[in-house]
Amino acid sequence: MTALRHGGFMIGGTVLLLLILVAVFAPLLAPHDPYLQSLTTRTKPPFWHEGALPGHPLGTDQLGRDYLSRLIYGTRISLAVGFGAVLISGAIGISLGVMAGYFGGWTDTCINAVITTRLSLPVVLVALAIVAVVGGSLTVVLLVIGLLLWDQFAVVARTATQQLRNAEYVAAARAMGAGRWHIMVREILPNIRAPLIVVATVEMANAVLIEAALSFLGLGVQAPLPSWGLMLSEGKNFMFFSPWIITLPGLCLFALALSINLLGDGLRDVQGSRR
């Protein structure tokens, strides 16, 4: 099966690509300054309700800020956290996993103990504790999530490396005098990238949702940044009178997380069909 014939892969990839384009071209797409307040136009409804304000198609929030503009700029924050956390966690987990799988022995034992310790810790609770002590900000949230989501990368990289360390092309490279680090980086790592890409999509969706949860609880991205999780938190007091204030950012989070998961499932199915 090719990727272009997989419905989930195409839908997820298309939606994710559109969201990336929205984030990149946010200054051109946003009709207003997402931070500009106007208390005289607070909680104006979107265009499908009576009393909508011209020029604000998705209405305004409790401070009169254009909601469409804040949703557009919120895409940048969610994607930055998702991609940034995956880069950090991937670098840590893949490095540890490849070393554990290739060297074996006491190296594998020590790294496996670290992986087991990390797996025993609940990610959200640890993130809450760290952010509560250090203080919430986009940088802190990004680093904390990135430093907590590396375990799946390590597990997959370790298992895949153990399966390949005695492969014929690895033995050939070793016979030609290639060093250990050369073999791990140039021979093994390129051949285990497929399952690691699938792990990256899963962890990216987790990072986005964890950031939203932390921001919703007031310990993540801080105001006035337009984080979708923070927008949910700010709008919860208006949910009975202006339900769209929490519905719109919730739908954005749903679309982003679903697109990433569909893309990951599609990659897994395509790779499985090629074996």
NORGINOR-V916070 format. One line per field, one symbol per residue. ss: DSSP state (2 for helix, 1 for strand, 0 for the rest). psi: psi as a letter, one per 20 degrees, with the letter a starting at -180 (. if undefined). A space follows every 10 residues. Layout:
ss = ???
psi = ???
//
This chain:
ss = 0022202222 2222222222 2222022220 0000000022 2000000000 0000000001 0000012222 2222222222 2222222222 2222222222 2220222222 2222222220 0022222222 2222000222 2222222200 2222222222 2222000222 2222200002 2222222222 2222222222 2222222222 2222220000 0000000222 2222222200 0002222222 2222222222 2222222222 22200
psi = pqhiiogggg gghggggghg hgggkghhhp irpiipqnii lqlprrhjqq jqppimhjar aijjqphggh hghhhggghg gggghhgghg gggggggggg hghbbhghgg hhhggggghi ppgggggggg hhghqprggg ggggghiiki ghgggghggh hhhiijrghg hghhhjjqrg hgggghgggh ijhghhhghh gghggggghg ghgghhijjc pqqjpmphgh hgghihijhh hmhihhgghg hggggggggg hhgghggggg hhii.
//
